[in-house]
């Protein structure tokens, strides 16, 4: 690390590599030669071209897709902002490890690798209503961990999360980055009733008031009102960009985390697609701000990378159509 822990990440964000326009053009040329009407495959063609541009391979291929799930706990949960106990995060991690979670079945169906990362679940982050979630060094270290977590040769990265109360943290981070009050960003999450939704909005408002001007910088906002899974996802997105790995974002939390990078460099998410939109109202708002159009519309709000895992199957199909379709016979 340099003198200030965030400096390395600021430098990375200032010098992000561009996509491979030659590979992208080759995919469009392959579709132009295929025995089909022009643009008849709709967005599948766009996805194949995107995959080529950000993997540097044409025709593109998905050989080692990976779902990476980052799990964190939050001090703000003590304000009764979730119907689930804090222990549910660790229970969900254990269920994934045992093969009994929804994401396990999605990975089997789509031949996806799976890694689940426990980010110090026994040490919740600070309560954002009265202190920073993380100090700068801890936040930077967690971002670095997220970068290392994607090592191993994946060629498509699906990012998901686990964390009781983290839809409230996502709302706070979005409010810090884009403005508005808690009520503008919170929603039912994992089943909150109206009274709990009101408490969620109050927690966001108290956090915004407490941290004030300190939220003006996006990385500062991440450490003050974010959390470990948010920081790790930011690191994973950055590492994927540097390693030419296209990314699928799953859900409100991953999208809110990605917004931190986008605010620093608007091109930071060009190698990312949004897997789908959850019913959480803040998710559609942040996706619109980021210019992200969902690949699927299945109403999935389950978390743990399920939406991204499902979208990975579609991305693989797009890759196969670009490489496997027969060329038209011209007469």
Secondary structure, DSSP 8 states (H G I E B T S, - for coil): --SSTTHHHHHHHHT-----HHHHHHHHHHHHHBSS-TTTTTHHHHHHHHHHHHH--SS---SSEEEEEEE--BGGGGGT--SS-THHHHHHHHHHHHT-SHHHHHHHHHT-EEEEEE--TTS-B--TTTS-SS-HHHHHHHHHHHHHHTTTT-SEEEEEEE-TTHHHHHHHHHHHHH---HHHH---TTT--HHHHHHHHHHHHHHHHHHGGGGSSHHHHHHHH--HHHHHHHHHHHHHHHTT-EEEE-HHHHHHHHHHHHHH-TTTTTTEEEEE--S-HHHHHHHHHHT--EEE-S-----TTHHHHHHHHHHHHHHHHHHHS-B----
